[in-house]
Structure formats: C-alpha cells, structure tokens
Amino acid sequence: MSGEIVHIEIPGGADTAPARAFWSALFGWQFDDVPVPSVEYSLAHINKDQGVAVSSIEPDKRGIRPYFEVDDIDASIIRIAELRGEVYEKMAIPGSGWFALCRDPHGNQFGLWQSDPAAAALSLDPALSNFHPQEH
C-alpha cells in the first residue's frame, strides 16, 4: 500500500557495532551484514514487509530516515517537486526495486521505495555516488 513505511535507515557512525548492539538489545532485531563496498551495512527484518538498516554510509549523520512505499516512483518524484520538496534521482537495487532520497520543504529527509523485481542498475556518473542530502 502506498505511503506505508517499508524501511528505516539508522546512521551508525564510522563503527556500527554499538548502534547494532543498542537496537538488537532494545527490540531483539537480528542484523545480518550486507556486502557494500567501503562501508558497514547491516540489515534486520522487523516483519515480512519492513526492514531496518544500520550503516556507516553517512558517519556524521544524525536522525533516522524512513522509506515509504509508493506504487509509482516516477509519479511520486514529480509530485514531490510540485510540492516544493527535493529529490535525488532514483536508483535501483537490481532484482528488488527502486529508491530515491528526498527532502520535504522543511528539510526532513525520507526515501521512496517501489518494489520491482525487474529493476536493473542504471549507469550513473561516479561523481554522484557520494551524494548525501545535506542537513539543513
């Protein structure tokens, strides 16, 4: 269903072990390491439709980023722009779906997610691969 939170990203600093230990102890989440070059990225399933990740992708970031499920990511990106939000281009997780990092007009970060088993990686400019929305 469109608008449901399907994933949460929790910044874990440069060393994610303390963050993983905290969230595991609090909720009993069992994190599995996901191979991502040059960063720590661990994923746990909250239930069959929702997941949570602790990562070192943005080591200085504070604040949790929710990802909302959408039926049509392209239409949602256009709608965010119409509402004066900001969107970084959509990216694929091959074989799983599409996501986009976004910011509302007040600077709150969130993501969009559209499931799509046919999603294939796009060819992106490597200079863009270090994009992380700036805090406001």
Steps between C-alpha positions, in 0.01 A plus 500: 500500500636840407626712789587220741845503656686202355858573605686710754865602479681576824838671480750303707812715483831374363478186721147360495549233768372716790190607305425142394544385862263771625219425254544123537474526878203738484282314247668162454583576137757264346724684255670334205794664327438596138805528274527866400842625390684728745221523761335300773137419415291264711137411437231358729139411427240656727232284339441348155435843342731732695873521551755712681864566418787635707782633286816707489407652163448842661719480814423855620125491430251517784136407466318200363389494134171320426424359155141505382356252253354650184315342210672719239834652597517721191159656570596543867824679404301742283250556781778579750638762262150649458477526879839679515687204645837378374586168339825340402470280192355155544738208535456126464564211726523241220236231527320677788381846407561873479570761764554875516636720777278801568454804721176674591473883492606509867820304436385165640659211316304198383512246223263349247492129416328320213530122484595377154670162446597618148699799631847518350787727595518830317827640376572795727775758497749376767527856630138471612555179698610697806178702514345530842239767562648782704351569840303823523 
